[in-house]
Amino acid sequence: MVRLVIQEIPPSMNIYNGRKNVWQYRKDKQYWKDLIMWTAKSLKPYTTCKKSTVRITYFFPTKVRHDPDNYAGKFILDGLKGAKIITDDNFDCIDLILKGNHDKKNPRTEIVVEEQE
């Protein structure tokens, strides 16, 4: 099992309206990939050929409504792949579980990767 805690929450996909914000999208995607890889740097590579379950829990600072499809984990999964924690981010390699929660004092993103049996 691998557990990562990122003291940030990725941006909602709503901010990337069509092609208007393509440069911001690329910048944010690279930032999150690097952030995940840097956070996982101290871990041994966990890559396995077995299917894994990836649980992403967002702890938002407010109780404002957030739609799961806007926080689907694209940037995070790319970072996990780059850090060699998962082999790929397709349905053959992972089952993805998304959760949202509230923590006014400590907003964050928690990621747990567990190999399936």
Buried (B, 14 or more C-beta within 10 A) or exposed (E): EBEBEBEEBBBEBEEBEEEEBEEEBEEBBEBBBEBBBEBBEEEEEBBBEEBBBBBBBBBBEEEEEBEEEEBBBBBBBBBBBBBBBBBEBEEEBBEBEBEBEEEEEEBBBBBBBBBEE
